[in-house]
């Protein structure tokens, strides 16, 4: 299979050899910021050095404006993956691209009006992500919920970064944040040569350590939590039938998703850590 022939993939090559990187958008089909950013880059990006893959993550879900068709694509990036859903097949295609790349930037957004913007990466990418226009850099996702794009790249000894750019309902600001990150990412790897601004926004570092999976329709958060809200020690932040979910000292809630179906990640828990 020729990589350039994979559906939803555009390859931009510079005149000089250099790093090979990928930018993904639409891994979740209803997260339109990444899709719009790929649209723009396909038309406007001029690569000076190296190779840049521009990828629509999940074309079928994008066409249906759905998070996914059969399962969460961002949990399918595993070398051991032998499943055969739409998303599993797509992950196997895209892993062929990622295996060729030195780095990945995966653009996400919130399909609702809430949420704190943040980056996802491990320590070896903190120097890049710290320049993004986001207040939080989170790590630990690969161990907590394996199978994401950036985790797959990291496990292969390379740089993988995801960014939650903001809400679909605030498209202009979210797109501006995505463009900012793209510029920093491409400049870091020498693909473009323009001088770029660096965000001076202070950063909080959060280590994600546990995913909470909805097991029953009775799951209910105690209140309307926001992303990265700090929980009080011993706080009961959710119930599911007779079960109580109790916070430990230093816990914060990550990506609370009250309407997640049974079997889905209804939230994660993390702790603020030093860089």
Rosetta blueprint (number, residue, H / E / L):
1 X L
2 X L
3 X H
4 X H
5 X H
6 X L
7 X L
8 X L
9 X E
10 X E
11 X E
12 X E
13 X E
14 X L
15 X L
16 X E
17 X E
18 X E
19 X E
20 X E
21 X E
22 X E
23 X E
24 X E
25 X E
26 X L
27 X L
28 X L
29 X L
30 X L
31 X L
32 X H
33 X H
34 X H
35 X H
36 X H
37 X H
38 X H
39 X H
40 X H
41 X H
42 X H
43 X H
44 X H
45 X L
46 X L
47 X L
48 X L
49 X E
50 X E
51 X E
52 X E
53 X E
54 X E
55 X E
56 X E
57 X L
58 X L
59 X H
60 X H
61 X H
62 X H
63 X H
64 X H
65 X L
66 X L
67 X L
68 X L
69 X L
70 X L
71 X L
72 X L
73 X H
74 X H
75 X H
76 X L
77 X L
78 X L
79 X L
80 X L
81 X L
82 X L
83 X L
84 X L
85 X L
86 X H
87 X H
88 X H
89 X H
90 X H
91 X H
92 X H
93 X H
94 X H
95 X H
96 X H
97 X H
98 X H
99 X L
100 X L
101 X L
102 X L
103 X E
104 X E
105 X E
106 X E
107 X E
108 X E
109 X E
110 X E
111 X L
112 X L
113 X L
114 X L
115 X L
116 X L
117 X L
118 X E
119 X E
120 X E
121 X L
122 X L
123 X H
124 X H
125 X H
126 X H
127 X H
128 X H
129 X H
130 X L
131 X L
132 X L
133 X L
134 X L
135 X L
136 X E
137 X E
138 X E
139 X E
140 X L
141 X H
142 X H
143 X H
144 X H
145 X L
146 X L
147 X L
148 X L
149 X H
150 X H
151 X H
152 X H
153 X H
154 X H
155 X H
156 X L
157 X L
158 X L
159 X E
160 X E
161 X E
162 X E
163 X E
164 X E
165 X E
166 X E
167 X E
168 X H
169 X H
170 X H
171 X H
172 X H
173 X H
174 X H
175 X H
176 X H
177 X H
178 X H
179 X H
180 X H
181 X H
182 X H
183 X H
184 X H
185 X H
186 X H
187 X H
188 X H
189 X L
190 X L
191 X L
192 X L
193 X L
194 X L
195 X L
196 X L
197 X L
198 X L
199 X L
200 X L
201 X L
202 X L
203 X L
204 X E
205 X E
206 X E
207 X E
208 X E
209 X E
210 X E
211 X E
212 X E
213 X E
214 X L
215 X L
216 X L
217 X L
218 X L
219 X L
220 X E
221 X E
222 X L
223 X L
224 X L
225 X L
226 X L
227 X L
228 X L
229 X L
230 X E
231 X L
232 X L
233 X L
234 X L
235 X L
236 X E
237 X E
238 X E
239 X E
240 X E
241 X L
242 X L
243 X E
244 X E
245 X E
246 X E
247 X L
248 X L
249 X L
250 X L
251 X E
252 X E
253 X E
254 X E
255 X L
256 X L
257 X L
258 X L
259 X L
260 X L
261 X L
262 X L
263 X L
264 X L
265 X E
266 X E
267 X E
268 X E
269 X E
270 X E
271 X E
272 X E
273 X E
274 X L
275 X L
